[in-house]
Amino acid sequence: MKKLTLAILAFIVPFLSTAQNFDKYESMKEVDAVVVTSKMFKLLTKIDLNADDPETQAYIDLIENLKEMKVLSATREDIRKQMALDVASYIKNGSMEELMRVSEDGKNVRFYYKPGKNDDYVNQLFMFMEGEDKNKPVSVILNITGEINLAQVSKLANDFKIPGGKELEKVETY
């Protein structure tokens, strides 16, 4: 029994430590962080909106199925390097698949995903952007979890003014 417990821990610990890699950035004063939880998404669906409008209803459908959205942004070189290392480790050790890469306007953006309930949805959408924003070097991590409709996620990113959100408009379905 002891060996089984150790084997299970040995399997789980790398995933736990990888997931925690990004949490450390939230408390750094040099990092801009925005974390929106499922509770906030639920509150947004309660706002009195015109649900008869198809675009509004699609937006409500999108956000009510989200668990969390985390955006981390840094301009300091040492933090940007550490972010890149943590992202590489996360991608390597996770079950993420590459969705697309975009390189334009001095930005390199990579999107990864975990499959969802069907081909139009993903359970996790992960983006890492390196480049310049307003003539400053910047690295941005975007991690969205929940049942995510890829056709509608760019609207959410643009509404929250997420760096790299314009690149999301190029994401359709895989």
C-alpha angles and dihedrals in degrees: 000000000000091000091050091051091049091048092052092047091048088054097045102040096071090054093048094048092046093051090049093053091086097044090069091066094061093073097044112107090213091060125076108218133186120181119181115188131205089258091061092047089051090051090051090056089055093060111112100256131160098263090181089073107090093215092052092047091050089052091050090049090052099049098041090063096050121106101187143346119200125185120185121181130180136174100182110104099226092050091046090054092049091049090053091051092047092048092050090051092046093051093045095049099036131073093249122141124205113253101179147325126223126190116181142119091021093304130115112199127182126188125200131179147186113225119257137202093301141352093284095055138059129193093217134019115194125185130183120188128186123180141070131319118184090351093303125111109248141176121200131190118196118184121178122179131187133060099325124192104211093204091062105033095089090065090056092049092049092048090053090045093234116179105246091029092121089058088057089066087071091058111096118150125317 
